[in-house]
Amino acid sequence: MKYYIISGEASGDLHGANLMKALQKQDATADFRFWGGDLMQAVGGTLVKHYKALAFMGFSEVIMNLRTIAKNLSFCKTDIANYNPDVIIFIDYPGFNLRIAKWAKAKNFKTHYYISPQIWAWKEGRIKAIKHDVDQMYVILPFEKDFYENKHNYPVHFVGHPLIDAIADRTQVDDKTFRQTHGLSDKPIIALLPGSRKQEITKMLSVMLSVVDDYPDYQFVIAGAPSQDYDFYKTFIKQSNVHFISNKTYDLLSLATAALVTSGTATLETALFKVPQVVCYKGSWVSYQIGKRVVNLDYISLVNLILDKEVVTELIQGNFNTKRLKKELDTILDSYERTKYFMSYYDLEKKLGGKGASENTAKLIYNYIHD
């Protein structure tokens, strides 16, 4: 069968690749054409567009690139029509994917959505389009099933969270070898996860690095995003105990003592590695002012949202400064506080369910289109 998959970010590339592997187990004849990245390409099939060319962050950047986005939408529709897949699988990336879903539904293509848009946070009005244009929705957060089914009378499948699979299936790294390979000392590691796009890295990393000199007994390691080159990061690095490692975030988290993390999926990844963290966010003034008026959430981190309580401290906008960051970092380095984190993280993992999100989703997709 022919599968057309659309993901527009690094996380979508990871989950898309794992889903493709699971679909291959279900369907020995699976043929893939996709928008994604290097991980999906390694599985096989045809890469149409790389996510690096699709990532536009914030309201202003989207507006500046409307012509490019329009061209991509038009090209995508033509490409799907020419390929004529048995099913189209959308992975998150809602601004683009929901537009394609509307067109695809009108053309009688089967439309399946893996990893729901976060309409429970903002743009809840998108539920109308989802109910009309998406044949099957596969959600990965436990509260999403209740949101869709009880609030909006739209049945969905809770398949578990694919990060559990991604982390459980990774090859374990040897501490000594990893440190030697990357020029790290024996000092405890504080991981810095400043995001993946240049705009957010620029806003986050300078503040994160401002506390480095207060912790001479630790070494700070920046987790470089695969979408960015070292030349971009090195302009921020001034201190000797700051290191940079690209595209090895999971290995880094597996050895880290603590982490400073930009809000997003990385907060959940950090928690699943049982690393105490401070969650950070700072956007442009315009984006933040718009965002706080349209987002209806008590928390910004997935950890707190899933557990429905403040487990990890969130430093947002003006509160994300050197003084507050040092105070919160001191807290998560305290042995008593760390124990509380670990207990909460175990509760989090239970709520997310066990392994098998990719396999669960693949079986459902295959059975629906096979019937």
MORA-V251981 format. One record per residue. N is the residue number from 1. OMEGA is omega in whole degrees, -180 to 180 (* if undefined). Layout:
# MORA-V251981
n->[N N]
omega->[OMEGA OMEGA]
This chain:
# MORA-V251981
n->[1 2 3 4 5 6 7 8 9 10 11 12 13 14 15 16 17 18 19 20 21 22 23 24 25 26 27 28 29 30 31 32 33 34 35 36 37 38 39 40 41 42 43 44 45 46 47 48 49 50 51 52 53 54 55 56 57 58 59 60 61 62 63 64 65 66 67 68 69 70 71 72 73 74 75 76 77 78 79 80 81 82 83 84 85 86 87 88 89 90 91 92 93 94 95 96 97 98 99 100 101 102 103 104 105 106 107 108 109 110 111 112 113 114 115 116 117 118 119 120 121 122 123 124 125 126 127 128 129 130 131 132 133 134 135 136 137 138 139 140 141 142 143 144 145 146 147 148 149 150 151 152 153 154 155 156 157 158 159 160 161 162 163 164 165 166 167 168 169 170 171 172 173 174 175 176 177 178 179 180 181 182 183 184 185 186 187 188 189 190 191 192 193 194 195 196 197 198 199 200 201 202 203 204 205 206 207 208 209 210 211 212 213 214 215 216 217 218 219 220 221 222 223 224 225 226 227 228 229 230 231 232 233 234 235 236 237 238 239 240 241 242 243 244 245 246 247 248 249 250 251 252 253 254 255 256 257 258 259 260 261 262 263 264 265 266 267 268 269 270 271 272 273 274 275 276 277 278 279 280 281 282 283 284 285 286 287 288 289 290 291 292 293 294 295 296 297 298 299 300 301 302 303 304 305 306 307 308 309 310 311 312 313 314 315 316 317 318 319 320 321 322 323 324 325 326 327 328 329 330 331 332 333 334 335 336 337 338 339 340 341 342 343 344 345 346 347 348 349 350 351 352 353 354 355 356 357 358 359 360 361 362 363 364 365 366 367 368 369 370 371]
omega->[-175 -176 176 -174 -180 171 -173 -176 -179 180 178 177 178 -176 176 179 180 177 179 177 179 178 178 178 179 -171 -177 -179 -175 177 -173 168 -167 167 -176 -176 -174 -178 177 -180 -180 179 179 -178 -175 175 -178 179 177 -178 179 -179 -174 -170 174 -173 174 -176 -175 -178 177 180 -180 -175 -178 -179 178 180 179 179 179 178 -180 179 -178 180 179 -178 178 -179 180 -179 179 -176 173 179 172 180 179 178 180 173 -167 -177 179 -172 -180 175 177 180 179 179 -176 179 179 180 176 170 174 -175 179 -176 179 -175 -173 166 -176 -178 174 178 179 -176 179 178 177 -180 -180 179 -180 -180 -178 -168 -177 -178 -179 179 180 -175 -173 178 -172 -178 180 179 177 180 -177 -171 -176 -179 -173 175 179 -176 179 178 171 -172 -173 -176 -177 177 179 176 -176 -179 -178 -175 -177 176 -178 -179 176 -176 -176 -179 -179 -180 -180 -179 -174 175 -180 177 179 -180 175 -175 167 -177 177 179 -172 180 -175 -178 -175 -177 -178 178 180 -178 -172 -167 -179 178 178 -178 -177 -179 -172 -175 179 -177 -177 -179 179 170 -178 -178 179 175 -178 178 -179 -178 -177 180 179 -179 178 -177 -170 178 -179 -171 -179 -174 -176 -178 174 -178 -179 176 -176 170 177 -172 -178 177 180 -180 -179 -179 -173 175 180 -178 170 -164 174 -178 -179 -179 -178 178 178 177 180 180 -179 173 177 180 174 -172 167 -179 -174 174 173 178 175 -178 -178 -179 -179 180 177 -176 -176 177 -177 180 -176 -178 176 -177 177 -178 179 179 -179 180 -178 -179 178 175 -179 176 178 180 179 177 -172 174 -176 179 177 -179 -174 -176 -179 -178 178 179 -178 177 175 -178 -176 174 178 -173 -179 -180 -179 178 179 178 -176 -180 179 180 177 176 179 -178 177 -179 -178 -178 -178 179 170 -178 -178 -180 179 -179 -179 179 -180 -180 -177 -179 -180 -176 -179 179 *]
